[in-house]
Amino acid sequence: MDAVSYTSLKPPTRWPMRFDVVVVGAGPAGSNAAEYAARGGLRVLLLEKRQQVGFPVRCAEAVGSGGFVGELGGDRILFPDGPEGDPAPPYLAAHLHCGITVSPGGNRARVAKKGAGWVLERKLFDLYLAERAAEAGAELWVKAQALAAERSGGMWRVEVRRFGGKETVRAPILVGADGVEGLVGRWAGLTKALPLSEVHAGAQVLAAGLPEWVEEDTVYFHLGSKVAPGGYAWLFPKGKGTANIGLGVAGDHRPRTAQSYLRGFLAENFAGVSILEEVHGCVPTAPFFRGIVGEGCLLAGDAARQVDPFSGAGINWALEAGRLAAETALEVLKSGAEPTAKALGVYSDRWRARHGREHRQLYKIKNLVLGLTDDEMDQAVAALAAGAAKGELGEISPLRIISYALKNAPGLVLKLRHLL
């Protein structure tokens, strides 16, 4: 494919060290960005610092059906029966039709929603997304770590450690899809380290030999200051008697590590399981972030804090953000314009129009739930259980569930004012 030409840049002097777009990070956001940019005719380099795309999995692997189908429903490999069907078996671990929330005092609320989502096999799914990018024409380098980047003369120069040495690649546009701990945003002057109050530390195991009471189509959420202060514990089934069991704790609420809380949670609830894998990580739970665009730079996914700050879910938003970033890069470069922050700002505008209000609302929910005592959580979950049993919940969404629980729990209705 021919590189896109634009007026301010000299012709490339060396191929493949000169690209139109360099994407750092081969997760869902990065691979989707690389694929769409390459499909549009750009020369794209996709960098992954680990030696294998999709590993290790630092994610509970669940996705809501709506957003996922909206981005990938037309892929006949992922969805052989079309967007009305399920993901293909290699990428599908479990169907999700129900959620059970357990309060600190043991109250249980069961909320059913047929076809709510799926649990994926992220190792295979991420690898497939990277394969899609490569098939579209992107060049993929694994075990290639971006060490530094600087912008000069309308070009990014990215220093990459690869094959035991260092190489420099050049491109007018740099996409940072390198996660919550990513450096691209800092190199571009867009981000800095998040305060502890805006990040959750997580620990998770893949467990086998689950108790018989675990339902294979149900996710479980456990609340309480002793379980996961400022967060929650979860179980996401993966079929064949296995599940992801983990928890996230607020960075400024924890006297112990997330791993320590997880050990206690497992000992109390899943003492007989076998641990197949264990991972640790963190997720941004920050307010809506406008600084996702800089001079020749776009941030996507966790690097752009495009994560549900209440639940920590991010796969669907990452896929969408990667596509939007690539579409913006294509529009700017093919127009012949320089990829300035102003020219690339349409990406931020589109993201804000689609998810700005939703993100701000979820952030309010997060802070509201963080402020509940264990007794208040008991009341809210009891009210939610009663409403679910009566069929009064209506549309199932985080806002609807939290609003109903607080409105119908004695003494908690005044907390609803924080959601307005």
C-alpha positions in Angstrom: 0.0 0.0 0.0 1.2 3.5 -0.7 1.7 5.8 2.2 -0.7 8.7 2.5 0.9 12.0 1.4 0.4 15.3 3.1 2.0 18.6 2.5 4.2 19.2 5.5 6.3 16.1 5.4 9.3 15.0 3.3 9.1 11.7 1.5 10.0 8.6 3.6 13.7 7.9 3.5 13.6 4.3 4.7 11.0 1.6 4.8 9.9 0.0 7.1 11.2 2.6 9.6 8.8 5.2 8.3 5.1 4.8 9.0 1.9 6.8 8.9 0.7 5.6 12.3 2.5 3.9 15.1 0.2 2.2 17.7 1.7 1.3 21.1 -0.2 -1.6 22.7 -1.9 -4.6 21.0 -4.9 -4.9 23.3 -8.5 -4.4 21.9 -8.0 -0.6 21.5 -4.6 -0.8 19.8 -5.4 -3.7 17.5 -8.7 -2.2 16.4 -7.0 1.2 15.8 -4.3 -0.6 13.8 -6.7 -2.6 11.7 -9.0 0.3 10.7 -6.0 2.6 9.9 -4.4 -0.1 7.8 -7.7 -1.0 6.1 -7.9 2.7 5.1 -4.6 2.6 3.3 -2.2 3.8 6.0 1.2 2.3 6.8 0.8 1.1 10.3 3.1 -0.3 12.9 1.6 -2.0 16.0 3.9 -2.5 18.9 3.4 -5.0 21.7 5.9 -5.1 24.5 5.2 -8.6 25.6 6.3 -11.6 23.7 2.7 -12.8 23.1 -0.4 -10.8 22.3 -3.2 -11.4 24.8 -1.0 -12.7 27.6 -1.2 -12.3 30.6 -4.9 -11.7 30.8 -5.5 -8.9 33.3 -9.2 -8.7 32.9 -12.3 -10.5 34.2 -13.1 -11.1 30.4 -16.8 -10.2 30.5 -18.5 -8.0 27.8 -22.0 -6.6 27.5 -23.7 -7.9 24.4 -24.9 -4.6 22.9 -21.6 -2.7 22.5 -19.7 -5.9 21.6 -22.1 -6.8 18.8 -22.1 -3.2 17.7 -18.4 -3.2 17.0 -17.8 -6.8 15.9 -21.2 -8.3 15.0 -20.4 -8.2 11.3 -17.3 -10.4 11.6 -18.4 -13.8 10.4 -15.5 -15.6 12.1 -16.4 -14.1 15.5 -20.1 -14.4 14.8 -20.7 -17.2 12.4 -24.5 -17.0 12.9 -24.5 -13.3 12.4 -25.0 -10.5 15.0 -28.1 -12.2 16.4 -26.0 -15.3 17.4 -23.2 -15.9 19.9 -19.4 -15.5 19.5 -17.7 -18.6 18.0 -16.7 -21.3 20.6 -13.0 -20.6 20.5 -13.6 -17.1 21.8 -16.6 -17.8 24.0 -16.2 -19.1 27.5 -19.7 -18.6 29.0 -23.1 -16.9 28.5 -24.3 -14.4 31.0 -28.0 -14.3 31.8 -28.0 -13.4 35.5 -26.2 -11.4 38.2 -26.3 -12.0 42.0 -25.1 -9.3 44.4 -24.3 -10.3 48.0 -24.2 -7.6 50.7 -21.9 -7.5 53.7 -24.6 -9.0 55.9 -25.5 -11.8 53.4 -28.5 -10.3 51.7 -28.7 -11.5 48.1 -30.3 -9.8 45.1 -30.8 -11.8 41.9 -31.2 -9.8 38.7 -31.9 -11.7 35.5 -31.4 -10.4 32.0 -31.4 -12.9 29.1 -28.5 -12.4 26.8 -26.8 -9.8 29.0 -23.4 -10.7 27.7 -20.6 -13.2 27.5 -17.3 -14.1 29.2 -14.6 -14.3 26.5 -11.4 -16.2 26.1 -9.3 -13.0 26.1 -6.1 -14.8 25.1 -7.6 -16.0 21.9 -9.8 -12.9 21.3 -6.9 -10.4 21.6 -4.7 -12.6 19.4 -7.5 -12.7 16.8 -7.8 -8.9 16.9 -4.1 -8.6 16.2 -4.4 -11.0 13.4 -7.2 -8.9 11.9 -4.9 -5.9 12.0 -2.0 -7.8 10.3 -4.3 -9.1 7.6 -5.5 -5.6 7.0 -1.9 -4.6 6.3 -0.5 -3.4 9.7 3.0 -4.6 10.7 3.0 -6.2 14.1 6.1 -6.3 16.3 6.0 -8.4 19.5 8.5 -8.1 22.3 9.0 -4.6 21.1 8.9 -2.0 23.9 8.5 1.7 23.2 11.2 3.3 25.3 10.7 7.0 24.5 9.1 9.3 22.0 9.5 12.9 21.0 7.9 15.1 18.4 9.8 17.3 16.1 9.1 18.8 12.7 5.6 17.3 12.5 6.9 13.8 13.2 7.1 11.4 16.2 10.4 9.6 16.7 9.8 6.5 18.8 12.7 4.6 20.2 11.9 0.8 20.4 13.8 -2.0 22.1 13.7 -5.0 19.9 15.9 -8.1 19.3 18.2 -7.0 22.1 18.9 -3.7 20.4 17.3 -0.3 19.8 15.6 1.0 16.7 13.9 4.3 15.9 10.7 4.5 13.9 9.0 7.7 12.6 5.4 8.6 12.0 3.3 11.8 12.0 0.6 10.1 14.3 1.2 8.1 17.5 -1.6 6.2 19.1 -1.2 5.4 22.8 -3.2 2.2 23.6 -0.7 1.1 26.3 -2.9 0.8 29.3 -3.4 2.6 32.5 0.3 2.5 33.2 1.1 3.7 29.7 3.7 6.3 28.8 2.6 7.6 25.5 0.2 10.1 27.2 3.0 11.3 29.4 5.4 11.7 26.5 2.8 13.8 24.7 2.2 15.9 27.8 -1.4 14.7 28.1 -1.4 12.6 31.3 0.3 12.1 34.6 0.1 9.5 37.3 -3.5 9.1 38.7 -4.1 9.8 42.4 -4.8 6.7 44.5 -8.4 7.8 44.8 -8.9 7.4 41.0 -7.5 4.0 40.5 -8.5 0.5 41.8 -5.9 -2.2 42.4 -7.0 -5.7 41.4 -6.1 -9.3 41.9 -7.7 -12.3 40.2 -7.2 -16.0 39.9 -8.5 -18.5 37.3 -10.0 -21.2 39.6 -11.0 -24.8 38.9 -13.1 -27.2 41.0 -15.9 -24.7 41.9 -18.6 -25.4 44.4 -21.8 -26.9 43.1 -23.8 -23.8 43.9 -22.0 -21.7 41.3 -24.3 -21.3 38.3 -22.6 -21.4 34.9 -24.5 -18.4 33.4 -24.4 -16.1 36.5 -21.9 -13.5 37.7 -21.5 -12.9 41.4 -20.7 -9.6 43.1 -19.7 -9.4 46.8 -19.7 -6.1 48.6 -18.4 -4.9 52.0 -15.5 -3.3 53.7 -14.1 -6.6 54.8 -14.3 -8.1 51.3 -13.0 -5.3 49.1 -13.0 -1.8 50.7 -14.1 0.8 48.1 -14.7 -1.9 45.5 -16.2 -5.4 45.1 -15.3 -9.0 44.6 -16.5 -11.0 41.6 -16.9 -14.4 40.1 -17.2 -14.7 36.3 -17.9 -18.3 35.1 -15.8 -19.7 32.3 -17.4 -23.1 31.8 -16.1 -26.6 32.6 -16.0 -25.9 36.3 -13.7 -22.8 36.1 -14.2 -19.1 36.8 -12.3 -15.9 37.1 -12.5 -14.9 40.8 -11.1 -11.6 41.8 -11.6 -8.2 43.4 -10.7 -4.6 43.1 -10.1 -2.2 46.0 -9.9 1.6 45.9 -6.3 2.8 46.0 -7.0 5.1 49.0 -9.2 2.8 50.9 -7.0 -0.2 51.5 -5.0 -1.0 54.6 -3.9 -4.3 52.8 -3.0 -5.3 49.3 -5.6 -6.5 46.8 -3.9 -9.9 46.8 -4.3 -10.2 50.6 -8.0 -9.4 50.4 -8.4 -11.9 47.6 -6.7 -14.6 49.7 -9.2 -14.0 52.5 -12.2 -14.0 50.1 -11.1 -17.3 48.6 -10.5 -18.9 51.9 -14.0 -17.9 53.1 -16.0 -18.7 50.0 -13.9 -21.1 47.8 -11.6 -23.0 50.0 -11.6 -26.1 47.8 -10.7 -24.6 44.5 -7.4 -25.1 42.6 -5.6 -22.0 41.3 -4.6 -22.3 37.6 -3.5 -18.7 37.1 -3.0 -15.5 39.1 -2.7 -11.9 37.8 -2.6 -8.4 39.3 -3.2 -5.0 37.8 -5.1 -1.8 38.2 -7.9 0.0 36.4 -8.6 3.8 36.1 -11.8 4.9 37.8 -11.2 8.6 37.1 -13.6 11.4 36.1 -14.3 12.0 32.4 -11.1 12.9 30.7 -10.9 15.4 27.9 -7.1 15.3 27.3 -7.1 12.3 24.9 -5.7 14.3 21.9 -2.3 16.1 21.5 -0.1 17.2 18.7 -0.1 14.1 16.4 -1.2 11.9 19.3 -4.4 10.0 20.2 -5.0 8.0 23.3 -7.4 5.1 23.4 -8.7 2.5 25.9 -7.3 2.4 29.5 -4.6 4.9 28.5 -7.4 7.4 27.8 -9.4 6.3 30.9 -12.1 5.1 28.7 -13.3 2.7 31.3 -16.6 2.4 33.2 -15.5 4.0 36.5 -18.2 2.2 38.4 -17.7 -1.4 37.2 -14.2 -1.3 35.7 -15.5 -2.7 32.4 -13.6 -1.5 29.4 -13.5 -3.9 26.4 -16.4 -2.5 24.4 -15.3 1.1 24.9 -11.7 0.2 24.0 -12.9 -1.4 20.7 -14.9 1.7 19.9 -12.2 4.1 20.8 -9.6 2.3 18.7 -11.9 2.5 15.7 -12.8 6.2 16.3 -9.1 7.1 16.7 -8.2 5.3 13.4 -11.1 7.0 11.5 -9.9 10.4 12.7 -6.3 9.7 11.7 -7.5 8.6 8.2 -9.7 11.7 7.8 -6.9 14.1 8.7 -4.1 12.5 6.8 -6.1 11.9 3.6 -7.2 15.5 3.7 -3.6 16.6 3.4 -3.8 18.5 6.7 -1.1 18.4 9.4 -2.2 16.1 12.3 -2.3 18.9 14.9 -4.1 18.6 18.1 -6.8 20.9 16.7 -7.2 18.7 13.6 -7.3 15.5 15.6 -9.7 17.0 18.1 -12.7 15.6 16.3 -11.8 12.3 17.9 -12.3 13.8 21.4 -15.5 15.5 20.3 -17.0 12.2 19.0 -16.1 10.3 22.1 -17.5 13.0 24.4 -20.7 13.1 22.4 -21.2 9.4 22.6 -20.1 8.7 26.2 -19.3 11.9 28.1 -22.6 12.1 29.9 -22.7 8.3 30.6 -19.2 8.4 32.0 -19.9 11.3 34.3 -23.1 9.5 35.6 -21.2 6.3 36.2 -18.5 8.3 38.1 -21.2 9.7 40.4 -22.5 6.2 41.0 -19.0 5.0 41.9 -18.5 7.8 44.4 -22.0 7.3 45.9 -21.3 3.5 46.4 -17.9 4.2 47.9 -19.7 6.4 50.5 -22.1 3.7 51.7 -21.5 1.9 55.0 -21.9 -1.8 55.2 -25.3 -1.4 56.9 -26.4 0.9 54.0 -25.2 -1.7 51.5 -27.3 -4.3 53.3 -30.4 -2.1 53.0 -29.8 -1.3 49.4 -29.3 -5.0 48.4 -32.3 -6.0 50.3 -34.4 -3.4 48.5 -33.0 -4.5 45.2 -33.8 -8.2 45.9 -37.4 -7.2 46.8 -37.7 -5.2 43.6 -36.3 -7.9 41.4 -38.7 -10.5 42.9 -41.6 -8.2 42.1 -40.4 -7.5 38.6 -40.2 -3.8 39.3 -36.7 -3.0 38.0 -37.7 -2.5 34.3 -34.7 -1.7 32.1 -31.5 -3.2 33.6 -28.7 -0.7 33.8 -26.3 0.4 36.6 -28.1 3.7 37.0 -31.5 2.0 37.2 -30.3 -0.7 39.7 -28.6 1.8 42.0 -31.5 4.3 41.8 -34.1 1.7 42.6 -32.1 0.2 45.5 -31.5 3.6 47.1 -35.0 4.9 46.5 -36.6 1.8 48.1 -34.1 1.3 51.0 -35.3 3.0 54.2 -33.1 6.0 55.1 -31.2 6.0 51.8 -33.4 8.0 49.5 -31.6 11.3 50.2 -28.5 9.8 48.6 -30.2 9.9 45.3 -29.6 13.6 45.1 -26.0 12.9 44.3 -27.1 11.2 41.0 -29.0 14.2 39.8 
